[in-house]
Amino acid sequence: MSCLHKIGLLVLALMSSASALLAQQPGTSQYKCMIQMTNYMGEGAYIVVSLINGKGAYEKTMYVLGSDKKWYPDVKEWHKALGKKTPNISAITGASVAGGDRSVTVLEIDNTKLNKDYKLRFESAVEDKNYHVKDLEIPLTTEGLSAKSEGTGYIRYVRFSPNTSN
């Protein structure tokens, strides 16, 4: 094996170890989240990205695509989970996203939740169309965040990448 090949393998091993160590460290990591929509006809979709614990309960709203609060009840399970304790989510909202379009946002993920029994749920709703409580669920693992994940409703797929521009 060439010296250059050995160095490359060593670098890959160190990067893998660093990633595993980061997942155990307190603090947060930022990930770019790219959502590619299917080519549906109709209004822009409201999408809520939530942190779901191992018991299936909502723990945190990570991001909301769609800023008009009057449509939040259309994202039924998320809205029901909020109950009367509606948090201030203005810092984590963006525009709704139309059929065929894509949206890129940055999610801040608690490192202590990685590689545990958590997942990210993507709920989607479109005015006068179907609601998808689990358009997509991604295990909050190193593998889950590095894979392309296919949606089942208005979302075609989601991809994550580490945010190195922070």
DASUL-V225186 format. One record per backbone hydrogen bond with DSSP energy under -1.0 kcal/mol. NH is the residue of the N-H (numbers start at 0). CO is the residue of the C=O. Records with the same first field share a line. If there is no record, write none. Layout:
NH->CO + CO
This chain:
5->1
6->2
7->3
8->4
9->5
10->6
11->7
12->8
13->9
14->10
15->11
16->12
17->13
18->14
19->15
20->16
21->17
22->18
28->108
30->106
31->160
32->104
33->158
34->102
35->156
36->100
37->153
39->37
44->96
45->124
46->64
47->122
48->62
49->120
50->59
51->118
52->56
55->52
58->50
59->50
61->48
62->48
63->91
64->46
65->93
70->67
71->68
73->70
74->71
75->73
78->74
79->75
80->76
81->77
82->78
84->81
85->83
91->88
93->63
96->44
99->37
100->97
102->34
104->32
106->30
108->28
110->26
112->109
114->139
115->112
117->115
118->51
119->137
120->49
121->135
122->47
123->131
124->45
128->125
131->123
134->121
135->121
137->119
139->117
140->138
144->140
148->157
150->155
151->134
155->35
156->35
157->148
158->33
160->31
162->29
163->161
